[in-house]
Amino acid sequence: MHVIIWAYEVSDSQRACFEEAYGAKGDWAELFRRADGYLGTELLRDDQDPSRYFTIDRWRKEADRERFMSDWGAAYRDLDKQCEAFTTGETLVGIFFVNATGGLGQEA
């Protein structure tokens, strides 16, 4: 499984809009669902710092996400631009691989 984790800083006034757009049924997940291999998105809010959020996007394989970006890159960039107002900061935490047993290894 191919996993991408992002960290966000969100102002109090934008939390509801951010949670709606970035949640498991939000605009981002809706866009990703257009692609084969998308497995889901999880949205987390930090208990100690409610302005800090993380998203975890799961894809079957890296190639699935690459194909999505090739097919839907313009829509991705448009949505990213629309959602800029919701955040005061955005950081790619990392891109990870998890094998079928939940451990590390080579992608099939």
C-alpha positions in Angstrom: 0.0 0.0 0.0 1.2 3.5 -0.9 0.5 6.1 1.9 0.9 9.8 1.8 0.7 11.9 5.0 0.3 15.7 5.1 0.3 18.1 8.1 -1.8 21.2 8.1 -2.2 24.3 10.2 -5.8 25.6 10.2 -7.2 28.8 11.7 -10.2 28.6 14.0 -12.4 30.4 11.5 -11.6 27.8 8.8 -11.9 24.5 10.7 -15.4 23.6 9.6 -14.6 24.3 5.9 -11.3 22.4 6.2 -12.8 19.4 7.9 -15.5 19.2 5.2 -13.1 19.4 2.3 -10.4 17.1 3.7 -12.5 14.5 5.5 -13.1 10.9 4.4 -16.2 12.1 2.4 -14.9 15.5 1.4 -13.9 17.1 -1.8 -10.4 15.6 -1.9 -11.7 12.1 -1.3 -14.4 12.6 -3.9 -11.7 13.6 -6.4 -9.4 10.7 -5.5 -12.3 8.2 -5.8 -12.3 8.8 -9.6 -9.1 6.7 -9.8 -8.6 3.0 -9.5 -6.5 2.0 -6.6 -7.6 4.8 -4.2 -8.3 3.1 -0.8 -9.4 6.1 1.4 -8.5 9.1 3.4 -8.3 9.6 7.1 -8.4 13.1 8.7 -6.8 13.5 12.2 -6.9 16.5 14.5 -4.3 16.9 17.2 -5.8 16.7 20.7 -3.2 19.0 22.2 -3.2 21.6 19.3 -6.7 21.8 17.6 -5.2 24.0 14.8 -3.0 21.0 13.7 -4.4 18.3 11.4 -3.0 15.4 9.4 -4.4 13.6 6.4 -3.5 10.0 5.5 -4.2 9.1 1.9 -4.0 5.4 1.0 -3.5 4.0 -2.4 -3.1 0.4 -3.5 0.2 1.1 -5.3 2.3 4.1 -6.2 1.5 3.5 -9.8 -2.2 4.1 -9.1 -1.5 7.5 -7.6 0.8 8.4 -10.4 -1.9 7.4 -12.9 -4.4 9.5 -11.0 -2.1 12.5 -11.2 -1.6 12.0 -14.9 -5.4 11.7 -15.5 -6.7 14.2 -12.9 -3.7 16.5 -12.3 -5.5 19.7 -13.5 -8.5 19.0 -11.2 -6.1 18.3 -8.3 -4.4 21.6 -8.9 -7.7 23.5 -9.1 -9.0 22.0 -5.9 -5.7 22.7 -4.2 -6.0 26.3 -5.2 -9.6 26.5 -3.9 -8.6 25.0 -0.5 -5.6 27.3 0.1 -7.8 29.7 2.1 -8.5 26.9 4.6 -4.9 26.5 5.8 -2.2 28.7 7.2 0.4 26.0 6.6 0.8 22.7 4.7 3.7 20.2 5.0 4.3 16.9 3.3 5.2 14.6 6.2 6.2 11.8 3.9 5.3 9.0 1.4 5.4 5.5 2.8 5.0 1.9 1.7 3.2 -0.7 3.8 3.0 -4.3 2.6 0.0 -6.5 2.7 0.8 -7.8 6.2 1.2 -4.3 7.6 5.0 -4.3 7.6 7.6 -2.8 5.3 8.9 -4.3 2.1 8.8 -4.1 -1.6 5.7 -3.0 -3.5 4.2 -5.7 -5.7 
